[in-house]
Amino acid sequence: MAILIMLLIGLAVGLGAQWFIPRRYRASLVITVLVAIAGALAFGLVGLPLGLYPRYMTVRGLTMTVVGAIFTMLVYGAVLAGSAGRRRRI
C-alpha cells in the first residue's frame, strides 16, 4: 500500500512539473513522470533503513516522498538546462 502511495505521489509531482518547467527544457510527459516516480520511491524507501521515520505511512515518510520527487525533478531540469546551453549548431 505504501509503495502505491509513493507511485501516486510521484505521478502527481511529474504531471504537475509539466506546467512549471519551461517548454524549451521540458522532456516528454512519460520521462517526466518516470523521473518523479523514481525520486519518490528512492527517497521514500531509502529513509526507512536510515531511521528517518519509523514506517512509510507517517507524515514524515510522505513528506520525504514528495521532497524526493521534487528534488529529482529539479536535478533533472538542471541537467536538461545545462545540456541545452552547450549544444552547438553546425
C-alpha positions as CSV (number, residue, x, y, z in Angstrom):
1,M,0.0,0.0,0.0
2,A,2.8,2.4,0.8
3,I,4.6,1.8,-2.5
4,L,1.3,2.5,-4.3
5,I,1.0,5.8,-2.5
6,M,4.6,6.7,-3.4
7,L,3.8,5.9,-7.0
8,L,0.8,8.1,-7.0
9,I,2.8,11.0,-5.3
10,G,5.5,10.6,-8.0
11,L,2.8,10.6,-10.7
12,A,1.2,13.8,-9.3
13,V,4.5,15.6,-9.0
14,G,5.5,14.5,-12.5
15,L,2.2,15.7,-14.0
16,G,2.4,19.0,-12.1
17,A,6.0,19.6,-13.2
18,Q,4.8,19.7,-16.8
19,W,3.2,23.1,-16.1
20,F,6.2,24.6,-14.2
21,I,9.1,23.5,-16.4
22,P,9.7,26.0,-19.2
23,R,8.8,24.5,-22.6
24,R,12.3,24.5,-24.1
25,Y,13.6,22.4,-21.2
26,R,10.6,20.1,-20.9
27,A,11.0,16.4,-21.5
28,S,8.2,14.2,-22.6
29,L,5.4,13.5,-20.2
30,V,6.4,9.9,-19.8
31,I,10.0,10.7,-18.9
32,T,9.0,13.5,-16.5
33,V,6.6,11.2,-14.7
34,L,9.1,8.3,-14.5
35,V,11.8,10.6,-13.1
36,A,9.4,11.9,-10.4
37,I,8.3,8.3,-9.6
38,A,11.9,7.2,-9.3
39,G,12.6,10.1,-6.9
40,A,9.6,9.4,-4.8
41,L,10.5,5.7,-4.5
42,A,14.1,6.4,-3.8
43,F,13.6,8.9,-1.1
44,G,10.6,7.0,0.4
45,L,12.4,3.7,0.5
46,V,15.9,4.9,1.5
47,G,14.7,6.9,4.5
48,L,13.3,3.8,6.2
49,P,16.5,1.9,6.7
50,L,18.3,5.1,7.7
51,G,15.9,5.6,10.5
52,L,14.5,8.9,9.3
53,Y,11.0,7.7,10.0
54,P,9.6,4.5,11.7
55,R,7.2,3.4,8.8
56,Y,6.0,4.6,5.4
57,M,2.6,5.9,6.3
58,T,3.7,8.7,8.6
59,V,3.7,12.4,7.8
60,R,7.5,12.4,7.8
61,G,7.6,9.4,5.3
62,L,5.1,11.0,3.0
63,T,6.9,14.3,3.2
64,M,10.2,12.6,2.2
65,T,8.4,11.0,-0.8
66,V,7.2,14.4,-2.0
67,V,10.6,16.0,-1.4
68,G,12.3,13.2,-3.2
69,A,10.1,13.6,-6.3
70,I,10.5,17.3,-6.4
71,F,14.3,17.1,-5.8
72,T,14.8,14.6,-8.7
73,M,12.7,16.8,-11.0
74,L,14.9,19.9,-10.1
75,V,18.1,17.9,-10.7
76,Y,16.7,16.5,-14.0
77,G,15.6,20.0,-15.1
78,A,19.1,21.4,-14.2
79,V,20.7,18.7,-16.3
80,L,18.4,19.4,-19.2
81,A,19.0,23.2,-18.9
82,G,22.8,22.7,-18.8
83,S,22.9,20.4,-21.8
84,A,20.6,22.7,-23.8
85,G,23.0,25.6,-23.4
86,R,26.0,23.6,-24.6
87,R,24.6,22.3,-27.8
88,R,26.4,23.5,-30.9
89,R,24.8,24.2,-34.2
90,I,26.8,23.3,-37.3
